[in-house]
């Protein structure tokens, strides 16, 4: 099955709405901090500092967990390369 390279905004919106009840307080804090960052850009260390998280590694792990929830909801259960395989 081929997958588009970039899901649409509406696909992301639907996926985030579906996973919202499953997100932890940390996930929500990270998303809020990321959204509040200039240009919506932040390093994992900046997010850790803004959220009061001791290690950037925790941010990296939690963002990965959040991303997996969203991608699974969108039907991407495993990584794909540029041609969808």
CORUR-V533173 format. One record per residue. N is the residue number from 1. RES is the residue in three letters. D_CENTER is the distance of its C-alpha to the mean C-alpha in Angstrom with 1 decimal. Layout:
# CORUR-V533173
n->[N N]
res->[RES RES]
d_center->[D_CENTER D_CENTER]
This chain:
# CORUR-V533173
n->[1 2 3 4 5 6 7 8 9 10 11 12 13 14 15 16 17 18 19 20 21 22 23 24 25 26 27 28 29 30 31 32 33 34 35 36 37 38 39 40 41 42 43 44 45 46 47 48 49 50 51 52 53 54 55 56 57 58 59 60 61 62 63 64 65 66 67 68 69 70 71 72 73 74 75 76 77 78 79 80 81 82 83 84 85]
res->[UNK UNK UNK UNK UNK UNK UNK UNK UNK UNK UNK UNK UNK UNK UNK UNK UNK UNK UNK UNK UNK UNK UNK UNK UNK UNK UNK UNK UNK UNK UNK UNK UNK UNK UNK UNK UNK UNK UNK UNK UNK UNK UNK UNK UNK UNK UNK UNK UNK UNK UNK UNK UNK UNK UNK UNK UNK UNK UNK UNK UNK UNK UNK UNK UNK UNK UNK UNK UNK UNK UNK UNK UNK UNK UNK UNK UNK UNK UNK UNK UNK UNK UNK UNK UNK]
d_center->[23.4 22.0 18.5 17.9 16.5 14.2 13.4 15.0 13.8 15.5 13.7 10.2 12.1 13.7 10.8 9.1 12.8 13.4 10.9 11.5 14.6 12.9 10.5 12.3 13.8 12.0 8.5 10.2 11.9 9.2 7.8 11.6 12.4 10.2 11.6 15.0 15.0 17.6 16.5 12.9 13.0 13.0 13.5 12.3 15.9 15.8 12.9 14.9 18.0 16.8 15.6 18.6 17.0 19.6 17.8 15.1 14.9 13.7 10.8 10.1 10.6 8.7 5.4 6.6 7.6 4.8 3.7 7.5 8.1 6.8 8.6 11.4 12.0 12.4 14.8 13.3 14.3 14.8 14.3 16.6 18.5 19.4 22.0 20.0 21.7]
